[in-house]
Amino acid sequence: MNTDLGLIFKNLGIVGLDVIVIPFIFITVLTYLNRDTKRFLANGFGLNSELYLGFLGIFFHELSHLVTALVFGHRIDRVRLLKRLHPDQPGFDGQPDLALGYVNHSWNQRNWYQTTGNLFIGIAPIFGCAAVLLGLTAVLVPSLFQGMLTLVANPFALDWVGFRQALGGDTHAGLRWTLMLVLSLNISVGGFDLSTADFANSRIGFIGFVTLVTILTVGLTMLNHVAAFLKIVTAAMILLAVVLSYALLVSLITNLLVRLALQIKDH
């Protein structure tokens, strides 16, 4: 049994960076940027403009909440994956109806699994929309998808040469990329934005998740079976970081375009 405290803390640092720090940074920046875009859209082009520009993202955002809630055994009380705003009408909570979609769920607070699941349910749209973008990449830009897989095959020695070599050979690359960018814009605007309720919901399960990850990492390290675990976690996080970096770039471009359109509209 390995009781090297230095190695244990090193592995905890790697896993903590992979599953907590990096996702938190991307979630925070993407949420801020896309909220800013939505604010400009609502102020300049009407409350429902986000629905028209980001309906795919809204749908996958809510679907991610729904699927993850079901995985963690939550009871689904109300669900609408996509809807128009009706600010002049009351919603089910009696407040003005300003939701473009919702998934209301409940859980057994004495059940550790269901309670911890709130973390994943809250942040599910980030990973769900990233998975959709990754799937679109596999279909529309297969050379890029193959390059990404080649890149992370050994996450501790990234194969940039193999990544560049995989990028060639696509036919009709211009058409594929145009469609990819249009769909990415729609998904990014509507999907990569966690609400205040999402963040609050995630905090409920955070302690349980950190406890689980700590026990798993320490246990595997002490049993000398941690190498495969670290490789899988790090590879998954690098792949996610590549996809979310692309989403961040698309979100930034969209934000600038919306600001420009608003300037043109006002003048």
Backbone bond lengths (Angstrom), bond angles and torsions (degrees), N, CA, C in turn:
res aa  C-N    CA-C-N  psi(-1)  N-CA   C-N-CA  omega(-1)  CA-C   N-CA-C  phi
1 M - - - 1.469 - - 1.528 109.99 -
2 N 1.322 116.97 133.42 1.462 122.12 -177.60 1.526 109.93 -91.75
3 T 1.325 116.32 117.81 1.473 120.49 179.83 1.531 111.21 -115.99
4 D 1.329 116.99 25.34 1.467 122.33 179.55 1.532 108.55 -69.69
5 L 1.335 117.31 106.00 1.464 121.04 -177.10 1.521 112.12 -63.29
6 G 1.337 116.57 -34.72 1.456 119.65 178.76 1.523 111.43 -61.81
7 L 1.328 116.52 -43.09 1.464 120.85 179.03 1.528 110.88 -68.20
8 I 1.325 116.21 -39.45 1.467 119.93 179.30 1.523 110.57 -60.69
9 F 1.328 116.83 -47.34 1.471 120.14 -178.90 1.534 111.51 -69.12
10 K 1.332 116.40 -33.36 1.471 119.41 176.21 1.527 110.34 -62.74
11 N 1.323 116.68 -46.06 1.461 120.32 -179.91 1.523 111.44 -67.07
12 L 1.328 116.87 -37.59 1.465 119.90 175.53 1.529 110.37 -61.88
13 G 1.340 115.98 -37.81 1.466 119.45 178.24 1.517 112.14 -65.75
14 I 1.335 117.05 -41.02 1.469 121.08 178.99 1.519 110.46 -63.42
15 V 1.331 116.10 -48.41 1.465 120.13 -178.61 1.526 110.77 -66.37
16 G 1.333 116.94 -41.00 1.466 120.05 179.06 1.519 112.03 -61.85
17 L 1.340 116.00 -39.69 1.463 120.44 176.79 1.522 110.40 -64.17
18 D 1.336 116.28 -41.81 1.462 121.44 -175.86 1.526 112.94 -70.33
19 V 1.322 116.98 -45.59 1.467 118.95 -170.12 1.516 114.51 -103.13
20 I 1.351 117.66 -7.64 1.468 119.42 -179.08 1.529 111.35 -123.70
21 V 1.323 117.42 -59.35 1.471 121.17 -171.24 1.528 111.96 -66.27
22 I 1.334 116.81 -54.61 1.474 119.96 -177.34 1.525 111.95 -62.43
23 P 1.346 119.26 -48.55 1.474 118.23 176.80 1.523 112.68 -59.28
24 F 1.336 117.79 -39.19 1.465 120.69 -179.25 1.521 111.13 -61.90
25 I 1.334 116.99 -42.26 1.467 120.45 179.96 1.527 110.51 -62.47
26 F 1.325 116.91 -48.64 1.462 120.27 179.89 1.528 111.30 -62.94
27 I 1.330 116.94 -44.48 1.472 120.87 -179.50 1.517 110.74 -59.68
28 T 1.331 116.71 -44.38 1.464 121.09 -178.06 1.524 111.58 -65.01
29 V 1.335 116.57 -48.04 1.468 120.16 -176.76 1.530 110.73 -68.03
30 L 1.327 117.97 -44.33 1.460 121.23 179.44 1.523 111.35 -62.54
31 T 1.322 116.74 -41.68 1.461 120.28 179.13 1.520 110.92 -63.42
32 Y 1.326 116.62 -46.89 1.470 119.87 -179.43 1.526 110.97 -60.91
33 L 1.329 116.20 -46.72 1.466 120.30 -175.35 1.524 111.27 -66.00
34 N 1.322 117.51 -43.89 1.463 119.77 -177.38 1.530 112.11 -75.63
35 R 1.315 117.88 -29.40 1.466 119.49 171.99 1.526 110.29 -63.52
36 D 1.329 115.44 -40.07 1.458 119.71 178.76 1.532 110.35 -63.29
37 T 1.336 116.47 -41.86 1.467 120.58 177.73 1.526 110.35 -61.53
38 K 1.322 117.08 -44.47 1.466 121.34 -179.31 1.524 111.12 -63.72
39 R 1.320 115.85 -36.69 1.468 119.21 179.37 1.532 110.46 -63.91
40 F 1.326 116.95 -44.19 1.459 120.27 177.99 1.526 111.28 -65.69
41 L 1.337 116.45 -39.41 1.463 120.02 178.22 1.526 110.65 -61.81
42 A 1.330 116.75 -48.30 1.462 121.11 -177.16 1.521 111.37 -64.02
43 N 1.335 116.80 -43.01 1.462 120.45 -177.79 1.525 112.69 -71.12
44 G 1.344 115.31 -33.58 1.455 117.67 -174.34 1.512 115.81 -99.58
45 F 1.334 116.70 -25.98 1.464 118.75 -172.78 1.525 113.58 -130.56
46 G 1.317 117.13 8.67 1.458 120.38 176.46 1.517 112.45 101.44
47 L 1.336 115.17 156.71 1.454 120.88 -174.30 1.526 112.95 -63.43
48 N 1.322 116.93 -32.50 1.466 119.43 -176.76 1.528 113.64 -89.02
49 S 1.333 117.61 4.75 1.464 119.73 -178.69 1.531 111.45 -63.56
50 E 1.348 116.44 -32.61 1.462 119.17 177.83 1.522 110.91 -63.44
51 L 1.332 116.32 -34.89 1.464 120.43 178.70 1.521 110.66 -61.95
52 Y 1.323 116.56 -41.70 1.462 120.39 -177.85 1.530 111.40 -72.84
53 L 1.333 116.80 -36.60 1.459 120.22 -176.20 1.521 112.77 -87.24
54 G 1.339 116.97 -23.24 1.464 119.17 -173.46 1.511 115.13 -134.42
55 F 1.347 118.01 32.32 1.466 120.06 -174.78 1.525 112.66 -63.68
56 L 1.339 117.52 -35.38 1.462 118.97 178.21 1.529 110.96 -64.99
57 G 1.329 115.74 -42.60 1.454 119.74 179.04 1.516 112.16 -63.36
58 I 1.340 116.95 -40.94 1.465 120.62 178.79 1.525 110.12 -62.15
59 F 1.333 116.03 -44.93 1.463 120.71 -179.18 1.530 110.53 -60.14
60 F 1.334 117.44 -49.83 1.459 120.12 -178.18 1.533 111.68 -70.41
61 H 1.321 116.97 -29.52 1.466 121.36 175.32 1.525 109.66 -59.25
62 E 1.331 116.21 -53.98 1.459 120.15 -177.79 1.527 111.51 -69.64
63 L 1.330 117.16 -36.58 1.466 120.34 178.24 1.529 110.64 -62.21
64 S 1.328 116.83 -37.15 1.466 120.75 177.75 1.519 110.95 -62.82
65 H 1.334 116.30 -43.97 1.469 120.14 175.19 1.531 110.39 -57.76
66 L 1.328 115.96 -47.83 1.457 121.73 -175.20 1.522 111.76 -62.28
67 V 1.322 117.37 -51.60 1.465 121.46 -177.31 1.529 110.62 -61.05
68 T 1.342 116.67 -44.04 1.467 120.00 -178.13 1.524 111.08 -67.80
69 A 1.330 117.53 -37.80 1.469 120.40 176.79 1.524 110.66 -61.71
70 L 1.319 116.85 -39.98 1.464 120.65 178.30 1.530 111.00 -66.98
71 V 1.329 116.91 -39.84 1.465 120.90 179.12 1.521 110.87 -59.74
72 F 1.326 116.36 -37.14 1.463 120.21 -178.25 1.530 113.02 -93.50
73 G 1.317 116.24 15.08 1.458 120.26 171.07 1.511 115.59 73.16
74 H 1.321 117.76 23.42 1.461 120.14 179.16 1.530 110.29 -79.79
75 R 1.314 114.41 152.90 1.457 120.22 175.16 1.527 108.81 -85.37
76 I 1.329 116.80 128.41 1.462 121.11 179.40 1.529 108.64 -90.82
77 D 1.328 115.70 116.76 1.462 120.94 -177.15 1.526 111.90 -90.94
78 R 1.314 116.73 -48.02 1.469 121.61 178.22 1.521 108.27 -144.48
79 V 1.334 115.88 145.88 1.464 119.03 178.54 1.519 109.88 -150.30
80 R 1.329 115.90 133.50 1.464 124.03 168.66 1.521 105.54 -140.51
81 L 1.319 117.27 116.31 1.457 120.76 -176.35 1.520 112.69 -80.25
82 L 1.328 117.09 -18.99 1.461 120.08 -179.79 1.521 108.43 -163.08
83 K 1.329 116.90 132.24 1.451 121.02 179.45 1.515 110.26 -159.78
84 R 1.305 115.66 162.44 1.464 121.21 175.04 1.517 110.22 -82.89
85 L 1.325 115.37 156.06 1.459 120.77 172.49 1.527 110.01 -77.02
86 H 1.338 115.38 144.09 1.467 121.31 174.85 1.531 108.12 -136.39
87 P 1.338 116.17 73.93 1.467 119.60 -174.30 1.524 113.87 -63.60
88 D 1.337 116.88 -19.56 1.462 119.99 179.57 1.527 112.06 -88.04
89 Q 1.330 117.29 0.66 1.458 121.42 179.80 1.523 110.06 -121.39
90 P 1.342 117.44 148.70 1.468 119.32 177.45 1.521 111.25 -77.43
91 G 1.328 116.07 143.26 1.453 120.68 173.64 1.515 110.22 -84.14
92 F 1.337 116.65 -170.86 1.468 119.68 -178.34 1.528 112.09 -67.64
93 D 1.357 117.13 -18.41 1.465 120.56 178.47 1.518 112.35 -94.20
94 G 1.338 117.21 4.18 1.462 121.10 179.00 1.510 114.14 87.20
95 Q 1.330 118.05 -9.98 1.459 122.66 178.74 1.526 109.50 -89.51
96 P 1.357 118.14 163.68 1.471 120.01 176.09 1.530 111.55 -53.53
97 D 1.314 115.87 137.22 1.453 121.76 -175.40 1.525 110.28 -77.19
98 L 1.357 115.72 94.71 1.463 121.46 -177.34 1.525 111.37 -115.89
99 A 1.322 116.81 21.26 1.463 121.11 -178.92 1.518 111.01 -98.54
100 L 1.334 115.44 134.13 1.461 121.26 174.61 1.530 111.31 -91.78
101 G 1.311 115.56 -3.92 1.456 123.10 178.01 1.514 107.94 173.02
102 Y 1.317 116.72 159.71 1.466 119.24 179.16 1.519 110.15 -162.68
103 V 1.332 114.19 154.29 1.459 122.83 171.09 1.519 106.53 -135.77
104 N 1.308 117.13 106.00 1.452 121.87 178.10 1.525 109.23 -97.70
105 H 1.314 116.15 127.73 1.458 120.53 -174.70 1.521 110.08 -139.69
106 S 1.311 115.47 160.41 1.464 121.53 177.50 1.516 109.19 -134.82
107 W 1.339 116.71 161.86 1.457 120.28 -174.76 1.527 109.99 -150.46
108 N 1.309 114.98 166.00 1.458 122.47 176.61 1.527 108.44 -83.57
109 Q 1.303 117.52 110.74 1.467 121.24 -175.11 1.523 112.48 -68.88
110 R 1.319 118.04 -12.29 1.468 120.76 177.37 1.521 111.75 -94.19
111 N 1.331 115.26 0.37 1.461 120.50 179.69 1.524 108.28 -99.20
112 W 1.352 116.96 114.68 1.466 120.93 -175.91 1.528 111.12 -61.59
113 Y 1.321 116.99 -42.01 1.461 121.17 -177.94 1.521 111.05 -62.24
114 Q 1.317 117.55 -46.96 1.458 120.92 -179.16 1.527 111.17 -68.03
115 T 1.332 116.62 -38.31 1.471 119.55 -179.88 1.524 111.11 -66.98
116 T 1.329 117.34 -45.25 1.465 121.19 178.29 1.524 110.88 -63.71
117 G 1.325 115.65 -30.66 1.459 120.04 179.19 1.509 114.07 -59.72
118 N 1.342 117.06 -21.92 1.466 120.06 179.74 1.519 112.24 -60.35
119 L 1.336 116.85 -32.17 1.463 119.69 177.24 1.521 110.06 -61.17
120 F 1.325 116.13 -48.94 1.456 120.98 -176.85 1.527 111.80 -70.68
121 I 1.332 116.44 -35.14 1.464 119.94 178.17 1.526 110.11 -65.02
122 G 1.323 116.57 -41.40 1.457 120.59 -177.72 1.517 113.09 -65.14
123 I 1.336 116.52 -41.22 1.472 119.87 -176.58 1.526 112.30 -97.54
124 A 1.321 117.48 3.44 1.469 121.77 -175.98 1.526 114.03 -53.29
125 P 1.363 119.45 -38.87 1.471 118.02 -178.20 1.525 114.37 -59.17
126 I 1.332 117.42 -33.11 1.462 119.51 179.45 1.523 109.89 -62.92
127 F 1.324 116.16 -45.79 1.460 120.37 -178.29 1.523 111.39 -77.30
128 G 1.335 116.80 -35.79 1.458 120.08 178.90 1.515 111.90 -64.91
129 C 1.332 116.50 -46.49 1.468 120.15 179.35 1.530 110.61 -68.52
130 A 1.340 117.21 -33.94 1.466 120.12 175.65 1.528 110.14 -63.79
131 A 1.332 116.35 -39.85 1.468 119.94 178.42 1.527 110.96 -64.64
132 V 1.331 116.83 -37.72 1.464 120.35 177.57 1.533 110.05 -64.70
133 L 1.316 117.17 -44.10 1.467 120.62 177.79 1.530 110.97 -62.25
134 L 1.324 116.44 -39.32 1.461 120.17 178.65 1.524 110.07 -64.90
135 G 1.337 116.33 -40.82 1.459 120.05 177.02 1.514 112.36 -64.02
136 L 1.335 116.66 -40.82 1.461 120.48 176.97 1.526 111.00 -63.37
137 T 1.316 115.81 -37.70 1.468 119.53 177.43 1.530 110.94 -62.03
138 A 1.337 116.11 -42.45 1.463 120.20 -179.94 1.523 111.34 -62.67
139 V 1.347 116.82 -34.72 1.464 120.86 -177.12 1.524 111.75 -84.96
140 L 1.331 117.00 -44.60 1.458 120.98 -171.24 1.528 113.75 -94.08
141 V 1.322 117.44 -32.91 1.470 120.89 -179.56 1.531 108.17 -130.66
142 P 1.326 117.63 66.74 1.466 120.67 -173.77 1.523 114.18 -59.59
143 S 1.322 117.21 -29.84 1.467 118.86 179.37 1.522 110.40 -65.22
144 L 1.331 117.39 -39.69 1.458 121.43 177.59 1.522 110.57 -66.26
145 F 1.321 115.76 -42.03 1.467 120.24 178.87 1.526 110.88 -60.74
146 Q 1.326 116.32 -45.26 1.458 120.21 178.68 1.519 110.77 -64.50
147 G 1.325 115.79 -37.75 1.458 119.62 177.90 1.515 112.18 -63.71
148 M 1.319 117.16 -37.98 1.468 121.20 178.93 1.525 110.60 -66.14
149 L 1.339 116.31 -41.17 1.466 119.18 177.92 1.528 111.01 -64.95
150 T 1.330 116.03 -39.26 1.457 119.98 177.73 1.525 110.68 -64.21
151 L 1.312 116.28 -40.14 1.462 121.79 -178.42 1.517 112.39 -59.31
152 V 1.343 116.53 -42.28 1.471 120.21 -173.16 1.524 112.83 -97.40
153 A 1.342 117.60 6.90 1.471 119.80 -179.85 1.526 110.72 -55.81
154 N 1.325 115.95 -37.94 1.469 121.01 172.73 1.522 106.42 -125.33
155 P 1.334 117.61 92.63 1.474 120.62 -172.09 1.517 114.98 -63.99
156 F 1.331 117.50 -16.54 1.464 119.65 -179.82 1.530 111.79 -97.10
157 A 1.341 116.19 3.00 1.469 122.08 173.98 1.525 106.68 -151.94
158 L 1.311 116.64 77.34 1.459 122.63 -172.02 1.522 111.29 -59.91
159 D 1.331 115.61 131.72 1.470 122.35 -176.12 1.531 109.83 -91.51
160 W 1.340 116.32 80.83 1.464 120.23 -179.28 1.526 111.67 -70.70
161 V 1.322 117.31 -30.61 1.463 120.29 178.14 1.522 109.69 -65.05
162 G 1.312 117.10 -46.88 1.457 121.08 177.55 1.515 112.21 -63.29
163 F 1.329 116.17 -34.76 1.464 121.02 177.72 1.522 110.74 -61.87
164 R 1.338 116.93 -47.36 1.464 121.04 -179.22 1.526 111.02 -66.92
165 Q 1.313 116.93 -38.19 1.462 120.32 -179.16 1.528 111.64 -66.22
166 A 1.318 117.13 -31.45 1.466 121.09 -177.67 1.523 112.90 -75.52
167 L 1.333 117.37 -15.27 1.464 120.40 -173.56 1.528 113.60 -74.64
168 G 1.312 118.59 -19.12 1.459 119.79 -177.45 1.518 112.40 -84.69
169 G 1.327 115.85 163.49 1.453 120.43 170.41 1.504 116.93 101.88
170 D 1.318 118.99 -6.91 1.468 119.89 178.71 1.532 110.63 -74.18
171 T 1.328 116.36 135.35 1.460 120.42 172.37 1.513 108.91 -92.20
172 H 1.337 116.19 149.23 1.469 122.01 -178.80 1.530 111.36 54.60
173 A 1.336 116.50 41.57 1.468 120.76 -176.14 1.530 111.83 -60.79
174 G 1.355 117.10 -36.88 1.458 119.99 -179.34 1.510 112.19 -62.26
175 L 1.328 117.07 -45.52 1.460 121.42 178.95 1.522 110.93 -64.78
176 R 1.320 115.74 -42.87 1.470 120.16 -179.71 1.521 110.98 -61.55
177 W 1.339 116.82 -45.03 1.457 120.99 -178.04 1.534 111.46 -68.69
178 T 1.325 116.81 -36.58 1.467 119.59 178.00 1.521 110.89 -61.03
179 L 1.330 116.11 -47.50 1.464 120.26 178.38 1.523 110.63 -64.13
180 M 1.317 116.56 -40.30 1.461 121.40 179.28 1.526 110.97 -60.85
181 L 1.319 117.30 -43.53 1.464 121.29 -178.50 1.524 111.60 -68.46
182 V 1.333 116.99 -40.41 1.471 120.07 179.33 1.527 110.60 -62.47
183 L 1.337 116.38 -47.34 1.457 120.19 179.29 1.531 111.35 -66.70
184 S 1.332 116.60 -38.06 1.464 120.68 179.28 1.513 111.03 -63.30
185 L 1.328 116.57 -40.54 1.461 120.59 178.70 1.526 110.57 -60.78
186 N 1.321 116.70 -46.08 1.454 121.01 -179.43 1.527 111.22 -62.54
187 I 1.324 116.42 -43.48 1.467 120.71 -179.44 1.518 110.88 -68.17
188 S 1.326 117.30 -40.51 1.465 121.12 -177.51 1.521 111.68 -66.33
189 V 1.328 117.16 -43.69 1.467 120.65 -177.96 1.529 110.86 -63.33
190 G 1.326 116.81 -45.67 1.455 119.18 -174.58 1.503 115.99 -92.09
191 G 1.351 117.66 -17.62 1.457 119.30 -170.48 1.509 116.96 -106.42
192 F 1.326 117.83 -36.79 1.462 120.82 -173.06 1.526 111.21 -91.37
193 D 1.306 116.08 64.61 1.464 120.85 -179.26 1.519 107.77 -154.78
194 L 1.329 116.74 108.30 1.457 120.16 178.20 1.524 109.81 -88.26
195 S 1.310 115.79 134.81 1.460 121.18 179.47 1.525 110.10 -78.15
196 T 1.326 115.71 169.91 1.465 120.48 175.33 1.519 110.32 -59.32
197 A 1.336 116.34 -38.18 1.471 120.47 178.44 1.526 110.96 -65.31
198 D 1.342 116.99 -36.70 1.462 120.22 178.22 1.527 111.08 -62.44
199 F 1.330 116.45 -45.09 1.465 120.41 179.06 1.528 111.00 -64.40
200 A 1.333 115.97 -42.47 1.460 119.81 179.51 1.522 110.60 -63.11
201 N 1.322 116.18 -40.80 1.462 120.91 179.21 1.524 110.95 -64.68
202 S 1.328 116.70 -39.03 1.464 120.99 -178.69 1.525 111.83 -65.16
203 R 1.322 116.68 -37.13 1.466 119.80 -178.40 1.525 112.20 -61.05
204 I 1.338 116.07 -28.68 1.463 119.58 -177.98 1.523 111.14 -61.18
205 G 1.336 116.85 -38.40 1.462 120.21 -176.21 1.510 115.12 -98.40
206 F 1.346 117.56 3.58 1.463 119.98 -172.49 1.526 112.42 -65.69
207 I 1.329 117.34 -44.83 1.467 120.55 -176.87 1.528 110.44 -62.72
208 G 1.337 116.38 -42.20 1.459 119.68 179.12 1.520 111.91 -62.29
209 F 1.326 116.65 -39.16 1.467 121.08 -179.94 1.526 110.79 -67.31
210 V 1.328 117.45 -45.95 1.464 121.05 179.53 1.525 110.46 -61.61
211 T 1.315 116.31 -40.25 1.473 120.25 178.05 1.519 111.06 -61.52
212 L 1.341 116.36 -45.30 1.465 120.96 -179.43 1.528 111.16 -62.73
213 V 1.337 116.63 -46.98 1.468 120.78 -178.64 1.528 110.86 -63.31
214 T 1.324 116.68 -40.13 1.465 120.88 179.80 1.527 110.80 -63.87
215 I 1.320 116.38 -47.90 1.470 120.26 -179.39 1.526 110.18 -62.30
216 L 1.316 117.44 -43.64 1.456 121.53 -178.56 1.522 111.45 -63.66
217 T 1.333 116.67 -46.19 1.470 120.74 -178.27 1.525 111.24 -65.98
218 V 1.323 117.16 -45.82 1.466 121.11 179.88 1.524 110.13 -63.39
219 G 1.329 116.16 -44.67 1.456 119.95 -179.03 1.517 112.61 -62.31
220 L 1.329 117.41 -46.53 1.466 120.88 -179.93 1.522 111.58 -66.25
221 T 1.334 117.03 -35.32 1.468 120.59 177.64 1.524 110.61 -65.22
222 M 1.313 116.21 -45.33 1.463 120.10 -178.76 1.531 111.89 -66.21
223 L 1.338 116.48 -29.47 1.458 121.14 179.63 1.533 112.56 -90.23
224 N 1.341 116.45 2.17 1.472 122.58 -179.86 1.528 112.93 61.35
225 H 1.337 116.59 34.98 1.465 121.57 178.12 1.539 111.11 -124.48
226 V 1.319 116.85 29.45 1.455 119.88 -172.40 1.530 112.83 -91.42
227 A 1.330 118.95 -17.59 1.468 121.75 -172.18 1.523 111.74 -59.62
228 A 1.338 117.27 -48.80 1.471 120.63 -178.95 1.520 110.82 -64.23
229 F 1.321 116.19 -38.92 1.469 121.26 179.06 1.518 110.72 -61.76
230 L 1.320 117.28 -47.09 1.467 121.42 179.50 1.524 111.13 -63.39
231 K 1.337 116.83 -38.94 1.461 120.34 -179.30 1.526 110.55 -65.06
232 I 1.324 116.72 -44.75 1.468 120.42 -178.99 1.518 110.93 -65.46
233 V 1.324 116.77 -46.33 1.466 120.70 -178.17 1.525 111.04 -63.93
234 T 1.327 117.09 -44.14 1.466 120.73 -178.34 1.525 111.34 -68.57
235 A 1.324 117.42 -40.84 1.469 120.62 178.23 1.524 110.30 -62.49
236 A 1.334 116.43 -44.58 1.464 120.43 179.27 1.522 111.12 -61.89
237 M 1.327 116.89 -39.79 1.456 119.28 -178.17 1.526 111.97 -72.44
238 I 1.322 118.31 -35.63 1.464 120.32 176.57 1.522 109.69 -65.34
239 L 1.322 116.50 -43.19 1.468 120.31 178.02 1.525 110.24 -61.46
240 L 1.334 116.17 -43.68 1.465 120.35 177.62 1.523 110.86 -63.11
241 A 1.329 116.70 -40.82 1.466 120.69 -179.34 1.521 111.35 -63.81
242 V 1.335 117.10 -36.96 1.471 120.53 177.44 1.526 109.77 -64.19
243 V 1.337 116.50 -46.89 1.467 120.50 -179.21 1.524 110.67 -64.37
244 L 1.326 117.46 -44.39 1.461 120.64 -178.17 1.532 111.49 -70.52
245 S 1.325 117.57 -29.41 1.468 119.78 174.31 1.520 110.23 -64.68
246 Y 1.328 115.63 -40.87 1.465 120.60 175.49 1.530 110.11 -63.13
247 A 1.346 117.10 -44.65 1.472 120.89 177.98 1.521 111.00 -61.46
248 L 1.324 116.17 -37.51 1.463 120.66 178.64 1.522 110.82 -65.76
249 L 1.330 116.77 -41.69 1.469 120.74 178.20 1.526 110.53 -63.37
250 V 1.339 116.55 -45.24 1.467 120.39 178.46 1.524 110.58 -63.19
251 S 1.327 117.08 -40.55 1.464 121.11 179.21 1.523 111.18 -63.83
252 L 1.330 116.45 -39.65 1.463 120.54 178.85 1.523 110.92 -65.76
253 I 1.328 116.27 -45.11 1.468 120.29 178.45 1.526 110.13 -61.58
254 T 1.323 116.80 -42.82 1.466 120.84 179.25 1.519 111.10 -62.20
255 N 1.309 116.28 -43.20 1.463 120.66 178.93 1.523 111.02 -59.20
256 L 1.342 116.06 -44.24 1.468 120.17 -179.96 1.528 110.97 -66.46
257 L 1.337 116.62 -39.27 1.465 120.11 179.36 1.524 111.51 -66.25
258 V 1.321 117.29 -40.02 1.473 120.84 178.16 1.524 110.17 -65.10
259 R 1.324 116.65 -42.50 1.469 119.88 177.27 1.535 110.68 -61.35
260 L 1.339 115.84 -42.81 1.458 120.04 179.46 1.526 110.79 -64.12
261 A 1.333 116.73 -43.78 1.466 120.57 179.17 1.521 111.25 -61.91
262 L 1.322 115.73 -37.08 1.468 119.60 179.32 1.521 111.05 -69.06
263 Q 1.341 116.39 -37.42 1.468 119.81 176.48 1.526 110.82 -63.68
264 I 1.327 116.10 -43.18 1.468 120.50 179.30 1.527 109.89 -64.09
265 K 1.344 117.01 -42.80 1.455 122.04 -179.20 1.527 111.58 -61.43
266 D 1.342 115.84 -40.33 1.469 120.64 -176.72 1.527 112.98 -76.29
267 H 1.337 115.37 -14.46 1.466 117.92 -179.02 1.532 110.91 -117.61
